[in-house]
Every structure is written in C-alpha cells, then in structure tokens.
C-alpha cells in the first residue's frame, strides 16, 4: 500500500513539473548565420563553427539552451545562445548553419519558429532583465597580444552540445551552389 501511495505522489509531482510554463517563449522569424563568419569570434568570445548547435539572440544570456521549432517542417532543435545580432522587426533568433539545415531553413530565407527556454541561467524569468555580463572584448589588447601564433581553425575540435543529437547524415543535403 505504501508503494502505491509513493508512486501516485511521484506521478503527480512529475505531472506538475511537465506542465510548468517555460521561462521564455517567443514566436517569430528565424534566419541563420552566414558561413562567411566561420572562424570568427562571437559576441560571447567563442569561435563560430557553422557545424555547431549555436544561435544568436537579442537578449537571452549567453549559455541559455533554447529549443527552436520550425512550424512549417515541424522539426525542432536545441541550440545554445552564444552571440547577438542586430535588430530586425519580427526576427527572434539567428541559428547556426547546421541548425538551419536541420530545421529546413533555406539559404537566405526566413522560417516561422517558436523559441522556448525552460530555464534561464542566473535565475531570470520571463520579463526579468537579463543578468549583467562581462564584455566579450576588453578595451585594450593584452601586453603579449602578438606573441602567440594565430590559432589553427582547421585542427580545432568542434564543440559538443549534449542536448541535441546530430541529425542523421542521410537527411542532410548540401545547400545549392549559387
């Protein structure tokens, strides 16, 4: 009898957690980061990799895990916010090339998406001001700025984003050459 009561209580608690409102949710247009930015630093200081599962957002703190769902294709992907992008009316997120390809966003096109974050780092809720972040770049370069050789982007290991499995290779097709 005791185990039945415990399992009922556990099921009720699980139901309450699954019904909780997300910390952030917004519907709008998504675009993707052009390949010309590959190897360049993002606003957070990370290097942009087109094959990574990352995104640029106007206000969510860096490191926020968001789910982006394309309403036309029904596909969804989890990405990590690590960049900012300029304001365009109706544009809510700018995803990496790999995420755009998986979502079915055609090159130089927009897609109708919903962006959802279950939690926001720093404890902020929906409508709360974003936490203060340190700037990605300092005003002056370090004293030994030119002492180190430039990084080799060809040999750098790709970042791993654990919440989103990579899409099957059979479903990915390269974008058409223009």
N, C-alpha and C positions, 0 to 999 in steps of 0.2 A: 504494500500500500504506500509505503514511504517513497519508493522509486517512481511510482506513478505521479505522485504529487510533485516530486522534483522535476520529472520530465515535462509535466504540464507547465510549471513555472519557467523552466528553461525555454520552452517553445514560446511562451508569452513574451519573455524578455527579448528573444530573437525577433519576434514579430514587431515589437516596438522599435528596435534598432533599425530594422529594414525599412520601416515606414517613416523614419526621420527625414525631415527636409534637408536638402543639400545646403552646404554653406554658401554656395554660389551657383547660379544658373542663369544663363542668358542665351537668347536665340538671336541669330543674325547671320551675317555673311562671313565666310572664311576664304582666305587665299593662302598661297604658300610662298615660302622664302625662295627666291631665285637662286639657282646654282652658282651664280657669279659671286655669292657671298661665302662659298665654301672655303674653309681655312681661315676665315676672318673671325676676330673676337666678337661675341655678342655683348649686349649691354651688361650681362652678369659677369663677363670676363671669360666665360667658356668659349671654346672654339666651335664654330658652327660646322656640323657634319651633316650633309644632306641625307645621309642614311640613318641618322639618329632619330629618336622619337621625342622631338622637342617642339616648342612653339613660342611665339611672341604674343604677349598680351599687354593691354594698356595699363592695367592696374594691379593684377594679381601678383603677389610676391613671388620672387624667384624661388624655384623649387616646388611650387604648387603642382600637384598631379591633377590633371583635368581629363575628363572624358569628352571627346568631340564626336558627335553623331551627325552624319550626313543624312538629311531627311529624304533626299532623292534615292540614294542607293540603299539606305538602311544600315550601312556599315558604321561601326564605331571603333575608336582607337583611343588609348590612354597616352598622353604626352606630358612632358614636364616643361613648365614655363621657365625659360632662361633668357628671354630677350624682350625688348619693347619695339613698337613700330609706330609710325606717325598715325594721327587720327584721320580716318576716312569715315564719312557718315554710314552707319549700318554695319561696318566691319567690326567683328568681335574678336577674331583670332587670326593669326598667321602661322600656319603649321609648316614643319619641315617637308622636304620633297618626298621622303619615304612615306610619311603620314598622309600627305596629299594623294599620293599614288594609291595607297591602300584604301583611302576614303572614296576614291574615284573622282577627285577634282582634276579637271583637265588643265593643261598648261595655259596660263594667262586667263583663267576663268575663276569665277566665284562659285561657292556652294552654300546652300541654305543649311545651317548647322545649329545644334544646341551644344553649348559648352557648360559642363557641370563639374563642380569640385565638391567632393564630400566634406573635406576639411581644408582649412587654410592655415599654413604654417604661421605661428605666432598667436594663434587663438582668435584671430579676427573672424567675425561672422559677416553675413551678407549686409552690406551697407556700412560696415565699420571701416574707418580709414585704414589704409594699408600700413603695416609697420614700417618704421624708418629703416632704410637700408643704406649701407655704406656705398659710396660711388664706386663704379666698376673701374675707374681710372683715377690715378692721383694727378694732381696739378703739375707736378714736376717729375721727370723720369728719375729712376734710382741712379746713384753715382756710377754703378757698374753696368749701365744700360746697354752699352755697345760691347761689353766684354764677352758676353755669352754668344755662341754661334746661333744663327736663326734656327727655329725648330724645324724638324723634318716632318711634314704632314703626311707624307706617303707611308711612313712606318709607324705612325701613332696608332695605338689601339683605339678602336671605336668604343664610345661609352655604352654601357649596358643599362637599359631601362627595364627593371624587372616586372613591372605590372602589365606590360603589353607584349604578348608573344609576337615575333616577327611574322608577317604574312607568308603564306606558302609561296614558294618561288614560282609555281605554275600559274598563280593568279596575277603576278606582276608582269606587265609589259612595258618596255621602254617607251618614253614619250616620243611622239613623232619628231623627226628632224625637220627643222624649218629652214 
